[in-house]
Amino acid sequence: MLFRNYNDFEIISLIKQGNEEALELMIDKYRFLIAKKIGKFNLADEYDDAFQEGVIVLYRSVMRFE
């Protein structure tokens, strides 16, 4: 799957249906945004933990989105 072929609403719908590939697609799509936010908060020393937290927040946001 290429995220350029889907908009966020379609990807979110697929994630809510349990499609794990769509979740990976969403994470790949927003990977750079999460990394940018980690840099803004000067968390480079804890990058892996901060990135994992960012992915968790992304997943929770997707699941709550209506």
C-alpha positions in Angstrom: 0.0 0.0 0.0 1.2 3.5 -0.8 -0.2 6.3 1.3 -0.3 8.6 -1.7 -3.1 6.4 -3.0 -5.3 7.0 0.1 -6.4 10.0 2.1 -6.2 10.0 5.9 -10.0 9.3 6.2 -9.7 6.1 4.2 -6.6 5.0 6.1 -8.3 5.7 9.5 -11.3 3.7 8.3 -9.0 0.8 7.4 -7.2 1.0 10.8 -10.5 0.9 12.7 -11.4 -2.3 10.7 -8.3 -3.9 12.0 -6.0 -3.5 9.0 -2.4 -3.6 10.4 -0.9 -2.6 7.1 -3.0 0.6 7.2 -1.6 1.3 10.7 1.9 0.9 9.4 1.0 3.1 6.5 -0.2 5.9 8.9 3.0 5.5 11.0 5.2 5.8 7.9 3.2 8.8 6.8 3.7 10.7 10.0 7.1 9.4 11.0 8.8 12.7 10.0 6.3 14.8 11.9 6.9 12.8 15.1 10.6 13.1 14.6 10.3 16.9 14.1 8.4 17.2 17.4 11.0 15.2 19.2 13.6 17.6 17.9 11.6 20.6 19.0 11.4 19.3 22.6 15.2 18.5 22.6 14.5 14.8 23.3 17.3 13.5 21.1 18.8 11.5 23.9 15.6 9.7 24.4 14.6 9.5 20.8 13.4 5.8 20.7 11.2 6.2 23.8 9.8 9.5 22.6 9.1 8.1 19.1 7.3 5.2 20.6 5.2 7.5 22.7 4.5 9.5 19.6 3.2 6.4 17.8 1.0 5.5 20.7 -0.5 9.0 20.7 -1.0 8.7 16.9 -2.8 5.3 17.4 -5.0 6.6 20.2 -5.9 9.7 18.1 -6.9 7.5 15.1 -9.0 5.3 17.3 -10.9 8.2 18.8 -11.4 10.0 15.5 -14.9 10.3 14.2 
